[in-house]
Amino acid sequence: MIQLGNAVHGKAAPAGPGETEMTNHMKFAIGGIIIGLILLVVLPTWAVLLIIAAAIAIPAAAYLMLDPSQRRRLREQRRRRQLGN
């Protein structure tokens, strides 16, 4: 049996006592920060700011395009944690 940290055979082991599991949102946030830092080095500042603005504006615009009943349904699903995990 190969054991590296909490991983066994390349699969993540469940969080032990006192440890917390990372949510998908946290993984995406960390990935976004790393990509943003790389882009700051590679691209000009205005291009990075444009990409960040688009990453915020596109989901916000999509949410605003929903009907009130669709927004209500989405909020209920999030409340029940059916989305985002």
Secondary structure, 3 states (H helix, E strand, C coil): CCEECCEECCEECCCCCCCCCCCHHHHHHHHHHHHHHHHHHHCCHHHHHHHHHHHHHHHHHHHHCCCHHHHHHHHHHHHCCCCCC
